[in-house]
């Protein structure tokens, strides 16, 4: 039985997939002159069961058990009050954007693998598959939910450099191999890539590395509604961030895809999300 996902909320405002380094910008837009922070938090919360529950629980989600399963999903986010330093919202955002906007199939939902609610996700923030006729790509993603876009890029590049190191990939593959869902397309081939006998070079060759950067945007702050001026400003802003990424990652030979999510105040999103999450903890 296929899953029915929530409707899309973010809309693509910048779309340059034909560049050597593909880049897209998705934003929440405005409502009554205010950037839609609480609505974005609603969207993130709606996706909580799809990113923090295994497939069996997702398929069984319904009126009879929704409260129980929401509590279970919430336990995979955080209990700490120090939410300004947490990355789970970025991981949720990465998960839903890949599924809704790029048609990926989640191979492993990393939030499910957290050993405690205040643990942090280890390794790649998202592991997805993109079917390609008789073939596939693996998407090994990084997500950063920051105030500063350039600071987020710096940390994302550092994470990628760490995660493609042979010793790290060996550990990551060992962790992933036992969690590939039964109905994943090309499952046998995916599992083979995760086996210790398979060179990590083959995994990298088969993979695209999407980088999601959610950041506080000057363009968002400078406008109060969607207009051509906003689109032009945002396009220039994202182009500048793309160039910054290119400089930072110039020595890394991987297939990257950049996804930017410009925000108003990051803390407003966190506050609204926490208000929805706390009753389920």
Order of alpha helices (4+ residues) and beta strands (2+ residues): beta-beta-beta-beta-alpha-alpha-alpha-alpha-alpha-beta-beta-beta-alpha-alpha-alpha-alpha-beta-alpha-alpha-beta-alpha
